[in-house]
Amino acid sequence: MLSVVIVGGLHADARKAAVGRLLADVPGSVVLHHDLATAAAGTVVRTIRDATGILSVGEAPLVNDCACCALREDLVPELRRLDAAGTLRLAVVELWDSVEPKAMAEVVAAAGLTVTAVITAVDPALVLPYLGNGDDLADRGLAAAATDQRTVADTFARQLEYAPVLAVLDSPEADEEDHELLAQLHPTACRVPIGAGEPADEAGGRGPVRHSVHSPLARAALAGFDVEFAAAAQHPACALLPAEADAHGVATLVWHRRRPFHPERLYEALEDITCAAARSRGRFWLADKPDVLLHWDAAGGALCVESAGPWLASLPDAAWDMVPPVRRAAAATDWHPEHGDCCQHLVFTSPGLDRDGLERLLESCLLTDAEYAAGRAAWKQLPPAFDTLLEV
């Protein structure tokens, strides 16, 4: 059966180096790439190549004016065709710059194909600049659809944090701080170093060289991938968030409290909290919405706040059977006798992080002793400062 590995990332040079490495390391491998840059002309260009060069070029028409939709419609039939041929071992799906791997991995898996890895290729010297880039993708020519409202920072953060494997470019411009930032942002990832460009042949050229399929990147590409687990690891209720860390000028603050936020005080402090770190994420609890689990997702100086459904503590016992086991397990490990799984669990990672100042600011947004003692009925009467953000 054909194995499928998805390689993505906004760092194009790192992505191409990772793809070149896989072609050289795994005999019987090909690369599929859909170039979404041609979408303005009404089509998406698909190329398939192996280590010797391009095997075929084709076009897929736009679907609903959405280049990513065209990719999804064209990718699965091409993969099935390659699988049916029975002559290949590995299909490397090289995603276009801003395409996020989560959606593509789920599409491929839902079609009954075997995803054995998701890899995001990264230049460590570019991690901080990209996390701090609040530009819209559309302004950078990277939008995947006319309605695409994502930014460079939030797209890069999701690409980075979803993949269990990071192919890390050997960049001479990267220093210890850059590598430490990458390590703290995704501490559970398998980080595999890769050189710049495709592997050189024995004469010093740029031809294909067959290496052992047991090389680190090849092993990672064939190791196996669990789509359901990967999705759960990104859900705010059970996300595998970074742990406390402080090294090489980079720090991660894990802030966990049981008392809810005062909606107005938190809203007034949002800009300062959001800009305090290069990246912050997690789940939080508002006093005026005590039954709602809220998702915090900030990068590039911009914050996205969304409802992620109810806290488990607010559900009747009969509803628990409909909750995924991984979420029940996550709640059980952090269960409070009074509040259940309701809590603040926010994680902030950044070079030069002012931990003490940030903690003081966050603490000032919690309910005071008197407000807390008033109870839930009183909490729900507090001004609903977040309704605009939540589009209530």
PAVO-922741 format. One record per residue (C-alpha): x, y, z; residue in three letters. Coordinates in pm, whole numbers, always signed. Layout:
BEGIN
<<X; Y; Z>; Ala>
...
! end
This chain:
BEGIN
<<+0; +0; +0>; Met>
<<+120; +349; -85>; Leu>
<<+233; +561; +210>; Ser>
<<+150; +932; +202>; Val>
<<+355; +1194; +384>; Val>
<<+245; +1556; +390>; Ile>
<<+515; +1824; +395>; Val>
<<+410; +2184; +451>; Gly>
<<+527; +2517; +580>; Gly>
<<+557; +2882; +483>; Leu>
<<+938; +2853; +473>; His>
<<+966; +2751; +109>; Ala>
<<+1343; +2686; +104>; Asp>
<<+1319; +2458; +406>; Ala>
<<+1018; +2278; +258>; Arg>
<<+1196; +2215; -73>; Lys>
<<+1504; +2087; +112>; Ala>
<<+1291; +1843; +311>; Ala>
<<+1116; +1718; -2>; Val>
<<+1449; +1675; -181>; Gly>
<<+1584; +1479; +113>; Arg>
<<+1286; +1241; +108>; Leu>
<<+1315; +1183; -267>; Leu>
<<+1681; +1095; -222>; Ala>
<<+1630; +879; +87>; Asp>
<<+1326; +670; -9>; Val>
<<+1343; +462; -329>; Pro>
<<+1013; +449; -511>; Gly>
<<+899; +793; -400>; Ser>
<<+733; +1077; -589>; Val>
<<+628; +1432; -500>; Val>
<<+289; +1585; -578>; Leu>
<<+266; +1962; -566>; His>
<<-27; +2191; -645>; His>
<<+83; +2546; -725>; Asp>
<<-191; +2776; -598>; Leu>
<<-13; +3086; -729>; Ala>
<<-186; +3030; -1064>; Thr>
<<-533; +3043; -909>; Ala>
<<-591; +3398; -1032>; Ala>
<<-591; +3255; -1385>; Ala>
<<-868; +3011; -1287>; Gly>
<<-662; +2692; -1248>; Thr>
<<-427; +2517; -1010>; Val>
<<-119; +2357; -1166>; Val>
<<-28; +2006; -1047>; Arg>
<<+317; +1857; -1095>; Thr>
<<+437; +1507; -1013>; Ile>
<<+808; +1438; -1003>; Arg>
<<+1057; +1184; -878>; Asp>
<<+1428; +1214; -806>; Ala>
<<+1508; +1232; -1179>; Thr>
<<+1272; +1519; -1263>; Gly>
<<+913; +1601; -1362>; Ile>
<<+695; +1307; -1459>; Leu>
<<+372; +1490; -1540>; Ser>
<<+203; +1830; -1531>; Val>
<<-170; +1889; -1517>; Gly>
<<-430; +2148; -1426>; Glu>
<<-724; +2142; -1188>; Ala>
<<-1001; +2400; -1228>; Pro>
<<-1095; +2622; -937>; Leu>
<<-1383; +2504; -721>; Val>
<<-1606; +2778; -580>; Asn>
<<-1326; +3030; -643>; Asp>
<<-1121; +2844; -383>; Cys>
<<-773; +2718; -471>; Ala>
<<-760; +2492; -164>; Cys>
<<-1091; +2335; -271>; Cys>
<<-941; +2259; -610>; Ala>
<<-643; +2100; -438>; Leu>
<<-868; +1877; -228>; Arg>
<<-1076; +1771; -529>; Glu>
<<-769; +1684; -737>; Asp>
<<-533; +1540; -474>; Leu>
<<-725; +1227; -372>; Val>
<<-785; +1096; -730>; Pro>
<<-416; +1146; -811>; Glu>
<<-308; +961; -496>; Leu>
<<-550; +677; -571>; Arg>
<<-412; +651; -923>; Arg>
<<-56; +628; -792>; Leu>
<<-162; +372; -533>; Asp>
<<-339; +159; -793>; Ala>
<<-24; +149; -1007>; Ala>
<<+142; -54; -731>; Gly>
<<+495; +56; -822>; Thr>
<<+558; +326; -563>; Leu>
<<+640; +319; -195>; Arg>
<<+589; +682; -90>; Leu>
<<+391; +980; -217>; Ala>
<<+516; +1311; -76>; Val>
<<+245; +1577; -86>; Val>
<<+430; +1908; -88>; Glu>
<<+176; +2168; +17>; Leu>
<<+178; +2517; -127>; Trp>
<<+303; +2788; +111>; Asp>
<<-7; +2881; +312>; Ser>
<<-197; +2552; +291>; Val>
<<-238; +2407; +639>; Glu>
<<-153; +2039; +685>; Pro>
<<-442; +1953; +918>; Lys>
<<-711; +1987; +652>; Ala>
<<-509; +1797; +392>; Met>
<<-419; +1512; +629>; Ala>
<<-785; +1468; +720>; Glu>
<<-893; +1470; +355>; Val>
<<-636; +1206; +260>; Val>
<<-716; +985; +559>; Ala>
<<-1092; +1013; +501>; Ala>
<<-1036; +879; +150>; Ala>
<<-896; +557; +295>; Gly>
<<-534; +635; +208>; Leu>
<<-253; +585; +457>; Thr>
<<-96; +901; +599>; Val>
<<+231; +796; +761>; Thr>
<<+358; +1141; +861>; Ala>
<<+292; +1512; +861>; Val>
<<+608; +1722; +847>; Ile>
<<+644; +2098; +871>; Thr>
<<+970; +2232; +733>; Ala>
<<+1118; +2522; +928>; Val>
<<+1405; +2767; +899>; Asp>
<<+1477; +2844; +1267>; Pro>
<<+1609; +3189; +1178>; Ala>
<<+1264; +3279; +1045>; Leu>
<<+1049; +3151; +1331>; Val>
<<+1035; +3477; +1527>; Leu>
<<+991; +3703; +1220>; Pro>
<<+701; +3489; +1097>; Tyr>
<<+536; +3466; +1439>; Leu>
<<+554; +3843; +1462>; Gly>
<<+415; +3905; +1113>; Asn>
<<+55; +4020; +1141>; Gly>
<<+18; +4085; +765>; Asp>
<<-281; +3932; +593>; Asp>
<<-191; +3646; +361>; Leu>
<<-375; +3829; +84>; Ala>
<<-135; +4122; +114>; Asp>
<<+159; +3886; +69>; Arg>
<<+10; +3702; -229>; Gly>
<<-38; +3390; -17>; Leu>
<<-416; +3374; +20>; Ala>
<<-574; +3042; -77>; Ala>
<<-912; +3197; -161>; Ala>
<<-1067; +3537; -216>; Ala>
<<-1227; +3510; +128>; Thr>
<<-905; +3402; +305>; Asp>
<<-864; +3629; +609>; Gln>
<<-575; +3449; +778>; Arg>
<<-250; +3621; +870>; Thr>
<<+107; +3507; +820>; Val>
<<+156; +3464; +1196>; Ala>
<<-150; +3255; +1278>; Asp>
<<-105; +3037; +969>; Thr>
<<+259; +2967; +1050>; Phe>
<<+174; +2890; +1413>; Ala>
<<-84; +2628; +1314>; Arg>
<<+148; +2472; +1055>; Gln>
<<+421; +2446; +1316>; Leu>
<<+214; +2313; +1605>; Glu>
<<+8; +2053; +1417>; Tyr>
<<+297; +1852; +1276>; Ala>
<<+460; +1592; +1503>; Pro>
<<+776; +1613; +1290>; Val>
<<+971; +1930; +1216>; Leu>
<<+1231; +1925; +939>; Ala>
<<+1472; +2192; +1062>; Val>
<<+1689; +2364; +803>; Leu>
<<+2057; +2395; +887>; Asp>
<<+2054; +2775; +867>; Ser>
<<+2381; +2962; +932>; Pro>
<<+2175; +3266; +1037>; Glu>
<<+2002; +3083; +1322>; Ala>
<<+2141; +3121; +1674>; Asp>
<<+2076; +2947; +2007>; Glu>
<<+1778; +3172; +2078>; Glu>
<<+1614; +3075; +1748>; Asp>
<<+1655; +2705; +1816>; His>
<<+1534; +2742; +2174>; Glu>
<<+1224; +2932; +2061>; Leu>
<<+1141; +2651; +1820>; Leu>
<<+1197; +2390; +2091>; Ala>
<<+973; +2568; +2341>; Gln>
<<+694; +2634; +2092>; Leu>
<<+665; +2263; +2008>; His>
<<+855; +2063; +2270>; Pro>
<<+699; +1726; +2179>; Thr>
<<+796; +1744; +1811>; Ala>
<<+1060; +1520; +1659>; Cys>
<<+1308; +1771; +1515>; Arg>
<<+1510; +1636; +1222>; Val>
<<+1797; +1850; +1082>; Pro>
<<+1816; +1891; +705>; Ile>
<<+2069; +2064; +482>; Gly>
<<+1987; +2343; +238>; Ala>
<<+1901; +2228; -113>; Gly>
<<+1878; +1879; -253>; Glu>
<<+2148; +1626; -169>; Pro>
<<+2465; +1651; -377>; Ala>
<<+2586; +1356; -582>; Asp>
<<+2932; +1207; -539>; Glu>
<<+3076; +1439; -805>; Ala>
<<+2952; +1743; -619>; Gly>
<<+2652; +1810; -845>; Gly>
<<+2284; +1827; -751>; Arg>
<<+2172; +1490; -878>; Gly>
<<+1978; +1226; -684>; Pro>
<<+2165; +1017; -431>; Val>
<<+2006; +708; -277>; Arg>
<<+2063; +696; +95>; His>
<<+1940; +444; +349>; Ser>
<<+1566; +442; +403>; Val>
<<+1663; +434; +770>; His>
<<+1788; +793; +763>; Ser>
<<+1618; +1011; +1028>; Pro>
<<+1382; +1195; +795>; Leu>
<<+1287; +879; +607>; Ala>
<<+1215; +697; +933>; Arg>
<<+999; +988; +1047>; Ala>
<<+814; +992; +715>; Ala>
<<+722; +624; +745>; Leu>
<<+663; +607; +1120>; Ala>
<<+283; +640; +1116>; Gly>
<<+35; +916; +1192>; Phe>
<<-291; +925; +1388>; Asp>
<<-526; +1186; +1240>; Val>
<<-774; +1174; +1530>; Glu>
<<-502; +1213; +1793>; Phe>
<<-345; +1503; +1601>; Ala>
<<-680; +1684; +1590>; Ala>
<<-736; +1627; +1963>; Ala>
<<-389; +1762; +2038>; Ala>
<<-496; +2095; +1887>; Gln>
<<-835; +2120; +2060>; His>
<<-818; +2376; +2342>; Pro>
<<-981; +2135; +2590>; Ala>
<<-704; +1877; +2561>; Cys>
<<-423; +2043; +2365>; Ala>
<<-67; +1934; +2434>; Leu>
<<+50; +2279; +2539>; Leu>
<<+417; +2366; +2608>; Pro>
<<+556; +2334; +2960>; Ala>
<<+741; +2590; +3173>; Glu>
<<+1086; +2668; +3033>; Ala>
<<+1356; +2935; +3047>; Asp>
<<+1678; +2906; +2845>; Ala>
<<+1891; +3103; +2599>; His>
<<+1681; +3417; +2644>; Gly>
<<+1351; +3243; +2566>; Val>
<<+1087; +3167; +2830>; Ala>
<<+755; +2989; +2846>; Thr>
<<+507; +3084; +3117>; Leu>
<<+230; +2837; +3199>; Val>
<<-45; +3024; +3384>; Trp>
<<-309; +2805; +3549>; His>
<<-579; +2936; +3781>; Arg>
<<-922; +2817; +3900>; Arg>
<<-1089; +3156; +3941>; Arg>
<<-1276; +3305; +3640>; Pro>
<<-1185; +3628; +3466>; Phe>
<<-1383; +3947; +3511>; His>
<<-1496; +4011; +3151>; Pro>
<<-1446; +4389; +3148>; Glu>
<<-1104; +4389; +3315>; Arg>
<<-978; +4115; +3085>; Leu>
<<-1113; +4289; +2776>; Tyr>
<<-938; +4614; +2872>; Glu>
<<-609; +4426; +2914>; Ala>
<<-630; +4221; +2593>; Leu>
<<-386; +4429; +2390>; Glu>
<<-118; +4426; +2660>; Asp>
<<-158; +4053; +2721>; Ile>
<<-159; +3968; +2351>; Thr>
<<+154; +4171; +2279>; Cys>
<<+342; +4036; +2583>; Ala>
<<+457; +3723; +2398>; Ala>
<<+537; +3611; +2045>; Ala>
<<+292; +3324; +2085>; Arg>
<<+19; +3246; +2337>; Ser>
<<-261; +2993; +2340>; Arg>
<<-483; +2786; +2565>; Gly>
<<-828; +2791; +2722>; Arg>
<<-991; +3038; +2957>; Phe>
<<-1299; +3098; +3170>; Trp>
<<-1514; +3412; +3182>; Leu>
<<-1734; +3479; +3485>; Ala>
<<-2032; +3598; +3280>; Asp>
<<-2016; +3282; +3063>; Lys>
<<-1923; +3020; +3325>; Pro>
<<-2040; +2721; +3118>; Asp>
<<-1844; +2810; +2801>; Val>
<<-1490; +2689; +2729>; Leu>
<<-1314; +2970; +2543>; Leu>
<<-1015; +2929; +2314>; His>
<<-725; +3178; +2327>; Trp>
<<-504; +3187; +2015>; Asp>
<<-260; +3476; +1967>; Ala>
<<+32; +3540; +1731>; Ala>
<<+164; +3841; +1543>; Gly>
<<+5; +4082; +1790>; Gly>
<<-343; +3958; +1700>; Ala>
<<-579; +3754; +1915>; Leu>
<<-851; +3511; +1811>; Cys>
<<-1109; +3422; +2076>; Val>
<<-1362; +3149; +2003>; Glu>
<<-1610; +2934; +2188>; Ser>
<<-1502; +2570; +2198>; Ala>
<<-1830; +2444; +2339>; Gly>
<<-1923; +2369; +2699>; Pro>
<<-1693; +2274; +2984>; Trp>
<<-1753; +1911; +3075>; Leu>
<<-1852; +2025; +3424>; Ala>
<<-2156; +2195; +3274>; Ser>
<<-2282; +1884; +3094>; Leu>
<<-2528; +1632; +3239>; Pro>
<<-2382; +1289; +3311>; Asp>
<<-2576; +1136; +3020>; Ala>
<<-2391; +1361; +2772>; Ala>
<<-2047; +1239; +2872>; Trp>
<<-2077; +930; +2655>; Asp>
<<-2080; +1158; +2350>; Met>
<<-1752; +1325; +2449>; Val>
<<-1432; +1181; +2293>; Pro>
<<-1233; +967; +2539>; Pro>
<<-922; +1184; +2499>; Val>
<<-1114; +1485; +2623>; Arg>
<<-1262; +1298; +2918>; Arg>
<<-913; +1181; +3010>; Ala>
<<-770; +1532; +2986>; Ala>
<<-1047; +1669; +3209>; Ala>
<<-1000; +1391; +3464>; Ala>
<<-632; +1475; +3511>; Thr>
<<-719; +1838; +3593>; Asp>
<<-1052; +1800; +3773>; Trp>
<<-1139; +2035; +4059>; His>
<<-1391; +1923; +4322>; Pro>
<<-1586; +2250; +4293>; Glu>
<<-1531; +2373; +3937>; His>
<<-1459; +2050; +3748>; Gly>
<<-1255; +2125; +3437>; Asp>
<<-1333; +2501; +3436>; Cys>
<<-1005; +2689; +3461>; Cys>
<<-756; +2929; +3310>; Gln>
<<-477; +2748; +3127>; His>
<<-280; +2990; +2914>; Leu>
<<+74; +2945; +2783>; Val>
<<+300; +3232; +2670>; Phe>
<<+628; +3177; +2481>; Thr>
<<+868; +3451; +2376>; Ser>
<<+1222; +3580; +2384>; Pro>
<<+1260; +3842; +2657>; Gly>
<<+932; +3746; +2825>; Leu>
<<+847; +3960; +3128>; Asp>
<<+709; +3675; +3334>; Arg>
<<+647; +3871; +3655>; Asp>
<<+478; +4161; +3477>; Gly>
<<+260; +3931; +3272>; Leu>
<<+154; +3731; +3577>; Glu>
<<+60; +4050; +3763>; Arg>
<<-146; +4166; +3466>; Leu>
<<-329; +3835; +3436>; Leu>
<<-395; +3817; +3810>; Glu>
<<-547; +4166; +3801>; Ser>
<<-810; +4042; +3554>; Cys>
<<-945; +3766; +3780>; Leu>
<<-1248; +3811; +4000>; Leu>
<<-1169; +3970; +4335>; Thr>
<<-1246; +3779; +4655>; Asp>
<<-1574; +3968; +4696>; Ala>
<<-1677; +3915; +4331>; Glu>
<<-1589; +3547; +4352>; Tyr>
<<-1784; +3498; +4675>; Ala>
<<-2098; +3648; +4515>; Ala>
<<-2144; +3324; +4319>; Gly>
<<-2244; +3226; +3965>; Arg>
<<-2577; +3400; +3961>; Ala>
<<-2399; +3732; +4024>; Ala>
<<-2121; +3650; +3779>; Trp>
<<-2370; +3611; +3496>; Lys>
<<-2491; +3967; +3553>; Gln>
<<-2146; +4114; +3479>; Leu>
<<-2118; +4321; +3159>; Pro>
<<-2074; +4089; +2857>; Pro>
<<-1759; +4258; +2724>; Ala>
<<-1666; +3968; +2490>; Phe>
<<-1993; +3941; +2299>; Asp>
<<-1856; +4140; +2005>; Thr>
<<-1545; +3922; +1977>; Leu>
<<-1754; +3609; +2005>; Leu>
<<-2017; +3744; +1764>; Glu>
<<-2291; +3670; +2015>; Val>
! end
